[in-house]
Amino acid sequence: MATRSSALHQALIRPRLLAGGERQAVIYNGAAGFILFMATRSVPGLIAAVVLTAIVQGVLVALASRDPQSLAVNGRNMKYQHFYSTAASLDAKPAEAHTQKQAPIEYLVFAAQSLLKGKRKDA
């Protein structure tokens, strides 16, 4: 039996990168560099903003080359870390043993049988 296949456009499967890094992080990086320059409004501030932005951009490109969604994954990890802890806690209650409980009707039948056995007189 032949396998069915269909072509997917590259834009549907390619990660959304901007200047080689994750789009949102690159936008934040550029905005931080611009804010640094506007806060100082001097040539040393401009040099510091360009150098800092270039270093952070290099780190973002290196992260995106390993995993294009690494920042989103790390963000979800930080968001839910209080719920899914990474280690055991000393304050955690011990897990209860899994025991099979009797159904109520079985319990009543067992109780009736045990009562009848006690009243029977076998010779």
FENVEN-V656414 format. One line per field, one symbol per residue. phi: phi as a letter, one per 40 degrees, with the letter a starting at -180 (. if undefined). psi: psi as a letter, one per 20 degrees, with the letter a starting at -180 (. if undefined). burial: I if it has 16 or more other ideal C-beta (glycine too) atoms within 10 Angstrom, else O. Layout:
phi=???
psi=???
burial=???
//
This chain:
phi=.cccbacbcdccbcccbbfgbcdcccccccccccccccccfaccccccccccccccccccccccccacbccccccccccbcccbccacbcccccccccbccccdccccccccccccccccbcc
psi=pqppqqppqhhhiqqnqokirpgghhghghhggghgghhhlrghhggggggghgghhgghggghhgoikhhgghghghgjhhgnqirqqhiqqqqqqoqpqqqhhhggggggghghhhiqop.
burial=OOOOOOOOOOOOOOOOOOOOIIOOIIOOIIOOIOOIIOOOOOOOOOOOIOOOIOOIIOOIOOIIOOOIOOIOOOOOOOOOOOOOOOOOOOOOOOOOOOOOOOOOOOOOOOOOOOOOOOOOOOO
//
